[in-house]
Amino acid sequence: MSTLAARIPTWRIVRSGWERASVYLPIILMGVMALGTYWLARSTPTAGPLQAQKAARHEPDSIMRGFSVKTFDAQGRLKSEVFGKEARHYPDTDTFEIDEPRVRSFNQRDELTVATAKSGISNADGSEVQLIGNAIVTRDATVDKEGRGRPRLVFRGEFLHVFVETEHVRSHKPVELTRGNDTFNADSMEFDNIEQVMELKGRVRGVLQPGKK
């Protein structure tokens, strides 16, 4: 005895199966695309936060040779002048590295301070200078408001940090201070020229010369 399936043509069975399968075809394709996207995301190398943004290199963008740079206050008065054999500007730190710097600065009382060294690092406006190698800072003898004389000051060391605006000189390395005829040595030092306060730290040694009669 023949069955109903035997009497249905084969092409109709195939067509019916394809029609049923076509209902799920979009879902199947979406699944395949999702898997493909996931595989690409896993396989493609991604740049980390440090790689995505290229780190700025410490390379100069400008060089000056045999230069002199002056700065003035709002009234046109000369505040400082920086000389050097060569200076290189680094945009990543906005600083200048100077060979054989010589800095002349005037405070509000027109007192002159001169600083020299083998090399130096200055910020953009020259208000802060690090002197490296045979560093010497000299402040000329002056007279205060009461007419009392203040002796000449000379700082010497392998490193001196000068703050022009606040008139500070400091160092975390050994220094020698000459004040008039007196000499002091210390492991580190901080000097406030405005308040006339000197702080010597570590092993401090001093030689005081007798005053003139």
Helices and strands as residue ranges (DSSP letters): H 4-7, H 10-43, H 49-52, E 62-72, E 78-90, E 95-99, E 102-106, E 112-116, E 119-123, E 128-139, E 142-143, E 149-150, E 153-163, E 168-171, E 175-179, E 182-186, E 188-192, E 197-201, E 205-207
